[in-house]
Amino acid sequence: MEKNETSNSKEQNTFFEQEFKLLSDVQSFLEDSNAKEDPRQKLRTIVGSYEALLKQSSKIMKIGDSTQHRLLKTQEALTDSNIMLEAAYMDLKLVTEIGKIITSSLEPKIIIQSVYENTKSIVPMDVLAFGIYDEEKKEIKYKFCVIDGRYVPAPSVDSLEEDNPSSYCVKQQKELITLDIEKDFPNYLADIRKHFGENSQSALYFPLKVEERLIGILTVHSYSKNAFQPNQLNILRTLANYVAIGVDNADAYRTLSKRNKELKDSLEKIEVLNKSIEEERQKSENLLLNILPRSIADRLKGGEGVIADYFPSSTVLFADIVGFSKLTTKIQTPTRLVEILNRIFTEFDVIADKYKLEKIKTIGDCYMLAGGIPVPTEDHAHKAAQAALDMLHRLDELKPELEFEFNVRIGLHTGEVVAGVIGKNKFVYDLWGDSVNTASRMESHGATGRIHVSESVYLALKDKYNFEDRNVIEVKGKGPMHTYFLQGVK
């Protein structure tokens, strides 16, 4: 085109040169009155030149008109291209906005409705449906569908083992596009109209994939033939990709939510189970601590088998209900008898806890405790003496409540003992040694309502307590012993 324009320009230049020359010749002829040449011949020559000049002028005008026409056509084409480009940009912008809505949605129903509402103005869309791929059942379930602008839940299922548009997409691994269903796919016409109505004339089926993984199928139908233009197909292909991502995100969210719920339920069950286990453990712990001192229980739980500890100094107390055997004949029922005994010994337990003394056991109507074990202390004799005095005082307070006359005899002795746990079944923390026997003898050789103590107790407490000297008495199994009655604090 540039070559033609250059040629035209040269012709125009030549034309103007010839026109100027012709004008010069006419002026020379008119001014030269002495010219020898025949005027008529000269005029014929000028006329001939002028005629040739007119022909050339006509040719140049035609060339100019042609160039102007081409320029107009080029301008129109550029305008049309600009309009198309602007329209394509607006479509791309709209599709991008729709894509954002789709990929941010977590419900397939909302996704399909968003596609329809935002796309119906630029793409003919009488039917829009999304089918979920069920790999286990080998079928496409069209659970989400908009027909004639109305949401229709779960309209149909396409088996992938049969010949239908869905199986065509999956098996051929490509989209199905028909602008005339009756002409292109008459074998699918019945299935399409059965699922989506009798009016479908054009149909599109797009396989939805994410990372080569089939998610489902997006299908669009129009009630008109030749309904879809190439640019509209491109728009729908782009939307299909967005739908695939959105639905996959929604499916992942549902799966994650389900797993989170299952995990939450499992954690709640575990929490309940742990709570039950902790309650049972606490019950077992409390039961164990009712039988054994905490330090001994911890050692047993730590794996120690036989526990036997030597204590060079400990105070042992025995308290016996006086005449309990005779009282049993006066109490009407065994239950009431046990209730009374439990009431008394429970008060003794409170006193033992008060002075941090270790209850060892009860034997029938006899109560045994010790101080300075399992954790050695310097004031165990003092605490045992205080406990003995409190026991006498508390029993006096209980007598009106108990309905019967109960009295107690208490014996104390301070000396060396061995304390520990032996055996595998029915663990019990017990004491062994001569000091235990001596304390028992102090109780049995004592007096009703009094606290009978050995000389070792007296020597440990004589500066803080008042004693009644009993002098030397004969003690069974021990021989003569100097003993005392503890009277109270000085």
C-alpha positions in Angstrom: 0.0 0.0 0.0 2.9 2.3 0.7 4.2 1.6 -2.8 0.9 2.7 -4.4 0.8 5.8 -2.3 4.3 6.7 -3.5 3.4 6.2 -7.1 0.2 8.3 -6.7 2.3 11.1 -5.2 4.7 11.0 -8.2 1.8 11.2 -10.6 0.4 14.2 -8.7 3.7 16.0 -8.9 4.0 15.3 -12.7 0.5 16.6 -13.2 1.2 19.9 -11.5 4.5 20.3 -13.5 2.6 19.7 -16.8 -0.1 22.1 -15.8 2.4 24.8 -15.0 4.2 24.2 -18.4 0.9 24.5 -20.3 0.1 27.7 -18.6 3.6 29.1 -19.4 3.2 28.1 -23.1 -0.2 29.9 -23.3 1.2 33.0 -21.8 4.2 33.0 -24.2 1.9 32.5 -27.2 -0.3 35.4 -26.2 2.7 37.7 -25.5 4.8 36.8 -28.6 3.1 38.8 -31.5 6.0 38.2 -33.9 5.9 34.4 -33.7 6.5 32.7 -37.1 4.6 29.6 -36.1 1.0 29.2 -37.4 -1.3 30.4 -34.4 -3.8 27.7 -35.2 -1.2 25.0 -35.1 0.0 26.4 -31.8 -3.5 26.4 -30.4 -4.0 22.8 -31.5 -0.9 21.8 -29.7 -2.0 23.7 -26.5 -5.5 22.1 -26.8 -4.0 18.6 -27.1 -1.8 19.2 -24.1 -4.8 20.5 -22.1 -6.8 17.5 -23.1 -4.1 15.1 -21.9 -3.9 17.1 -18.7 -7.6 16.7 -18.1 -7.4 13.0 -18.6 -4.5 12.8 -16.1 -6.5 15.0 -13.6 -9.5 12.6 -13.9 -7.2 9.6 -13.2 -5.7 11.4 -10.1 -9.2 12.2 -8.8 -10.2 8.6 -9.2 -7.1 7.5 -7.3 -7.8 10.0 -4.5 -11.4 8.7 -4.2 -10.1 5.1 -3.9 -7.6 6.1 -1.3 -10.2 8.0 0.7 -12.5 5.0 0.5 -9.9 2.6 1.8 -9.1 5.0 4.6 -12.8 5.2 5.6 -13.0 1.4 5.6 -9.9 1.1 7.7 -11.3 3.6 10.1 -14.6 1.7 10.4 -12.7 -1.6 10.9 -10.6 0.0 13.7 -13.8 1.4 15.3 -15.4 -2.1 15.2 -12.3 -3.7 16.6 -12.2 -1.1 19.4 -15.8 -1.8 20.2 -15.2 -5.6 20.2 -12.1 -5.1 22.3 -14.0 -3.0 24.8 -16.8 -5.5 24.9 -14.3 -8.4 25.4 -12.7 -6.4 28.3 -16.1 -5.8 29.9 -16.9 -9.5 29.5 -13.6 -10.5 31.0 -14.1 -8.1 33.9 -17.6 -9.5 34.6 -16.4 -13.1 34.4 -13.5 -12.3 36.8 -16.0 -10.7 39.3 -18.3 -13.8 38.9 -15.2 -16.0 39.4 -14.5 -14.2 42.7 -18.0 -14.8 43.9 -17.9 -18.5 42.9 -14.6 -19.3 44.4 -15.5 -17.6 47.7 -18.8 -19.5 48.0 -18.9 -22.7 50.1 -22.3 -23.9 48.9 -22.9 -25.5 45.4 -26.4 -24.1 45.5 -25.1 -20.5 45.9 -22.4 -21.1 43.3 -24.9 -22.2 40.6 -27.3 -19.4 41.4 -24.5 -16.8 41.3 -23.4 -18.1 37.8 -27.0 -17.8 36.6 -27.8 -14.4 38.0 -24.5 -12.8 36.8 -24.2 -14.4 33.4 -27.8 -14.6 32.0 -27.4 -11.1 30.6 -24.4 -12.0 28.3 -25.1 -15.7 27.6 -28.4 -17.3 26.7 -29.1 -19.6 29.6 -32.6 -21.2 29.9 -31.1 -24.2 31.8 -28.0 -24.2 34.0 -27.1 -27.3 36.0 -24.2 -28.7 37.9 -23.7 -32.4 38.3 -21.4 -34.0 41.0 -19.2 -36.9 40.0 -19.8 -40.0 42.2 -16.8 -42.2 41.6 -18.1 -45.1 43.7 -21.5 -45.3 41.9 -20.1 -44.3 38.5 -22.7 -41.6 37.9 -23.2 -37.8 37.6 -25.8 -36.5 40.1 -27.3 -33.2 38.9 -28.3 -32.0 42.4 -28.1 -28.3 41.6 -30.1 -26.8 38.7 -31.7 -23.5 37.6 -34.5 -23.9 34.9 -36.3 -20.9 33.6 -34.8 -18.8 36.4 -36.0 -21.1 39.2 -33.8 -23.2 41.4 -34.8 -26.9 41.0 -33.1 -29.3 43.5 -31.9 -32.8 42.4 -33.6 -33.2 39.0 -31.7 -36.1 37.6 -28.9 -38.6 37.5 -26.8 -39.8 34.5 -25.1 -43.2 34.7 -21.6 -43.2 33.3 -22.1 -46.8 32.2 -24.9 -45.7 29.8 -24.7 -43.6 26.6 -25.7 -40.0 27.5 -24.1 -36.5 27.3 -22.5 -36.9 30.7 -20.8 -40.2 29.9 -19.7 -38.7 26.6 -17.8 -35.9 28.4 -16.2 -38.3 30.9 -15.2 -41.0 28.4 -14.1 -38.7 25.7 -12.6 -36.3 28.2 -13.8 -33.3 26.3 -16.7 -30.9 26.2 -19.9 -31.5 24.3 -21.1 -28.6 22.2 -24.2 -28.8 20.1 -26.1 -25.8 18.6 -28.8 -28.2 17.2 -29.4 -31.3 19.4 -31.8 -32.9 17.0 -29.3 -32.7 14.2 -26.0 -33.4 16.1 -27.0 -35.8 18.8 -30.5 -37.2 18.2 -29.6 -40.2 20.4 -29.2 -37.9 23.4 -32.4 -35.8 22.7 -34.7 -38.0 24.9 -32.3 -38.0 27.9 -31.7 -34.3 27.7 -35.4 -33.4 27.5 -36.3 -36.0 30.2 -33.9 -34.3 32.6 -34.2 -30.7 31.6 -37.5 -30.2 29.8 -38.9 -30.5 26.3 -37.6 -27.1 25.0 -33.8 -27.6 24.8 -32.4 -27.0 21.3 -28.8 -26.1 22.0 -26.7 -27.7 24.8 -23.2 -27.4 26.3 -21.6 -29.9 28.6 -18.3 -28.9 30.2 -16.3 -31.4 32.3 -15.1 -29.8 35.5 -11.6 -30.7 36.6 -9.2 -29.6 39.3 -5.6 -30.8 38.8 -6.8 -33.5 36.3 -9.3 -34.7 38.9 -12.9 -34.9 37.7 -15.3 -32.9 40.0 -18.4 -33.0 37.9 -20.1 -31.5 34.8 -21.5 -28.0 34.1 -24.3 -28.0 31.5 -26.0 -25.0 29.8 -29.1 -25.2 27.6 -30.9 -22.8 25.4 -34.4 -23.1 23.9 -33.1 -21.7 20.6 -30.9 -23.3 18.0 -27.5 -21.8 17.2 -27.8 -20.0 20.5 -24.1 -19.7 21.5 -21.4 -17.5 19.8 -17.7 -18.3 20.1 -17.0 -15.5 22.6 -19.9 -16.8 24.7 -18.4 -20.3 24.6 -15.1 -18.9 25.9 -16.9 -17.1 28.7 -18.6 -20.3 29.7 -15.3 -22.3 29.6 -13.8 -19.8 31.9 -16.8 -19.9 34.3 -16.6 -23.7 34.2 -13.0 -23.5 35.5 -14.2 -21.2 38.3 -17.1 -23.5 39.1 -14.8 -26.5 39.3 -12.5 -24.6 41.8 -15.5 -23.3 43.8 -17.2 -26.6 44.1 -14.0 -28.4 45.0 -13.4 -25.8 47.7 -17.0 -26.3 49.0 -16.5 -30.0 49.0 -13.2 -29.7 50.8 -14.9 -27.3 53.3 -17.7 -29.8 53.9 -15.2 -32.6 54.4 -13.2 -30.6 56.7 -16.3 -29.5 58.7 -17.4 -33.1 58.9 -14.0 -34.1 60.2 -13.9 -31.2 62.6 -17.3 -32.2 63.9 -16.2 -35.8 64.2 -13.0 -34.7 65.9 -14.9 -32.4 68.2 -17.3 -35.3 69.1 -14.4 -37.6 69.6 -12.6 -35.0 71.8 -15.9 -34.5 73.8 -16.1 -38.3 74.2 -12.5 -38.5 75.2 -13.0 -35.6 77.6 -16.0 -37.4 79.2 -14.0 -40.6 79.3 -11.0 -38.8 80.8 -13.3 -37.2 83.3 -14.7 -40.5 84.2 -11.3 -42.0 84.4 -10.1 -39.1 86.5 -13.1 -39.5 88.8 -12.4 -43.2 89.1 -8.7 -42.6 89.6 -9.6 -40.0 92.3 -11.8 -42.5 93.9 -9.1 -45.1 93.8 -6.6 -42.5 95.1 -8.9 -41.5 97.9 -9.5 -45.2 98.8 -5.8 -45.9 98.7 -5.1 -42.8 100.9 -7.8 -44.0 103.3 -5.8 -47.2 103.7 -2.2 -45.9 103.3 -0.3 -42.7 104.0 0.3 -40.6 100.9 4.0 -41.1 100.9 3.7 -44.9 101.2 1.0 -44.9 98.4 3.3 -42.9 96.1 6.1 -45.4 96.7 3.9 -48.3 96.0 2.7 -46.7 92.7 6.3 -46.0 91.9 7.0 -49.7 91.8 8.3 -50.5 95.3 7.4 -54.0 96.4 8.0 -54.6 100.1 8.1 -51.3 102.1 9.7 -51.5 105.6 11.0 -48.4 107.4 12.8 -48.2 110.7 11.9 -45.4 113.1 14.0 -45.0 116.2 11.3 -42.9 117.9 7.6 -43.1 117.5 4.6 -42.7 119.9 1.9 -45.4 119.6 -1.6 -45.0 120.9 -4.3 -47.6 121.6 -7.8 -46.6 122.6 -10.3 -49.3 123.6 -14.1 -49.0 124.2 -14.6 -50.4 127.7 -17.2 -53.1 128.1 -18.1 -53.0 124.4 -19.0 -56.7 124.3 -21.6 -56.2 127.1 -23.0 -53.2 125.4 -23.7 -55.2 122.2 -26.4 -57.1 124.1 -28.2 -53.9 124.9 -28.2 -52.4 121.4 -31.2 -53.6 119.4 -29.7 -54.1 115.9 -26.3 -54.7 114.5 -26.7 -51.7 112.2 -27.2 -49.4 115.1 -24.2 -50.9 116.8 -22.0 -50.2 113.8 -23.5 -46.7 113.5 -22.4 -45.9 117.1 -19.0 -47.4 116.6 -18.5 -45.5 113.3 -19.6 -42.3 115.1 -17.0 -42.6 117.7 -14.1 -43.7 115.4 -15.0 -40.9 112.9 -14.4 -38.4 115.7 -11.1 -40.1 116.5 -10.2 -39.8 112.8 -10.9 -36.1 112.9 -8.6 -35.7 116.0 -5.9 -37.8 114.3 -6.0 -35.5 111.2 -6.0 -32.4 113.5 -2.6 -33.4 115.0 -1.3 -35.0 111.8 -1.1 -38.4 113.3 -1.3 -41.6 111.3 -4.3 -43.9 111.9 -3.0 -47.4 111.7 -6.1 -49.5 112.0 -9.2 -50.4 114.1 -9.4 -53.9 115.6 -13.0 -54.5 116.7 -13.6 -51.9 119.3 -10.0 -50.8 119.5 -8.5 -47.8 117.7 -4.7 -47.5 116.9 -2.7 -44.5 115.8 0.9 -43.5 115.8 3.0 -40.3 115.7 6.3 -39.6 114.0 5.6 -41.9 111.1 5.8 -42.2 108.1 7.4 -38.8 108.2 9.6 -38.4 111.3 8.8 -35.5 113.7 10.2 -34.3 117.0 6.9 -33.6 118.7 5.1 -36.9 118.1 4.8 -37.7 121.8 3.2 -34.2 122.4 0.7 -34.7 119.5 -0.2 -38.2 120.7 -0.8 -36.9 124.2 -3.0 -34.0 122.9 -5.0 -36.5 120.8 -5.6 -38.8 123.8 -6.9 -35.9 125.9 -9.2 -34.8 123.0 -10.5 -38.3 122.6 -11.6 -38.4 126.3 -13.2 -35.0 126.0 -15.0 -35.7 122.7 -16.4 -39.0 124.0 -17.9 -37.2 127.0 -19.6 -34.8 124.6 -21.0 -37.7 122.5 -22.5 -39.7 125.4 -26.0 -37.9 125.3 -26.1 -38.4 121.5 -25.1 -42.1 121.7 -27.9 -43.0 124.2 -25.6 -45.5 126.0 -22.8 -45.1 128.5 -19.5 -45.4 126.5 -16.1 -45.2 128.1 -12.6 -45.6 126.8 -9.3 -46.8 128.0 -6.2 -45.3 126.4 -2.5 -46.4 126.4 0.6 -44.6 125.1 4.2 -45.7 124.6 7.2 -44.0 122.9 9.9 -46.2 121.3 11.4 -47.6 118.2 9.2 -49.3 115.5 9.3 -50.7 112.1 6.5 -49.5 109.8 5.6 -50.7 106.3 3.5 -52.6 103.8 3.9 -56.3 103.0 2.0 -58.7 100.7 0.2 -58.3 97.4 -3.5 -58.2 98.4 -5.4 -56.0 100.8 -2.5 -53.6 101.5 -2.4 -52.2 105.0 0.2 -49.9 106.6 1.2 -51.5 109.9 3.6 -51.3 112.7 5.9 -54.0 114.2 8.1 -54.1 117.3 8.1 -54.1 121.1 6.9 -50.6 121.2 3.5 -51.7 119.7 3.1 -54.5 122.3 4.1 -52.1 125.1 1.5 -49.5 124.0 -1.1 -52.2 123.8 -0.2 -53.3 127.4 -0.5 -49.7 128.6 -4.1 -49.7 127.3 -5.1 -53.1 128.7 -3.5 -52.4 132.1 -4.9 -48.9 132.3 -8.1 -47.6 133.9 -11.5 -46.6 132.4 -11.6 -42.9 131.3 -7.9 -42.5 131.8 -4.7 -42.3 129.8 -2.1 -44.8 130.9 1.5 -44.1 129.7 4.9 -45.7 129.9 8.0 -44.1 131.5 9.3 -43.1 128.1 6.3 -41.0 127.4 6.5 -39.5 130.9 10.2 -38.6 130.4 9.4 -36.9 127.0 6.4 -34.8 128.3 7.0 -34.3 132.1 7.9 -30.6 131.6 4.7 -29.8 129.8 2.1 -32.1 131.2 0.9 -33.2 134.6 1.1 -36.9 135.5 -0.1 -39.2 138.3 2.7 -41.6 139.3 1.4 -45.1 139.4 4.7 -46.5 140.5 5.9 -49.9 139.4 3.3 -52.4 138.2 3.5 -55.9 136.8 2.7 -55.9 133.1 1.8 -59.1 131.3 4.6 -60.2 129.0 6.8 -57.3 130.1 7.3 -57.7 133.8 7.6 -54.8 136.3 7.2 -51.4 134.7 7.1 -47.9 136.1 4.0 -46.3 134.6 1.9 -43.1 134.9 -1.5 -41.6 134.2 -1.5 -38.5 132.0 -3.7 -35.9 133.5 -3.4 -32.8 131.3 -1.4 -29.9 130.2 0.5 -27.9 132.9 
